[in-house]
Amino acid sequence: MFEKLSSEKVVSVTCMSVAGINRLFKKHCGVTAIQWREEKRIAHACYRLIHTEKRVC
């Protein structure tokens, strides 16, 4: 689906610290990067449960 993006990769591209990136992300998105990622993962799982024949167990 998407390429895995590590904090180290973002740091090297942006020339910012991990803490600086986290502050900027939270300022613009209202949640931390980890919270955002988890919300996206849950939304994707819900979509797959609703729109496919896949089961939880």
GIMOHU-V994755 format. One record per residue. N is the residue number from 1. PSI is psi as a letter, one per 40 degrees, with the letter a starting at -180 (999 if undefined). Layout:
{{N	PSI} {N	PSI}}
This chain:
{{1	c} {2	i} {3	h} {4	h} {5	h} {6	i} {7	d} {8	d} {9	d} {10	d} {11	d} {12	d} {13	d} {14	e} {15	f} {16	i} {17	i} {18	d} {19	d} {20	d} {21	d} {22	d} {23	d} {24	d} {25	d} {26	d} {27	d} {28	d} {29	e} {30	e} {31	i} {32	i} {33	d} {34	d} {35	d} {36	d} {37	d} {38	d} {39	d} {40	d} {41	d} {42	d} {43	d} {44	d} {45	d} {46	d} {47	d} {48	d} {49	d} {50	d} {51	e} {52	i} {53	e} {54	i} {55	i} {56	d} {57	999}}
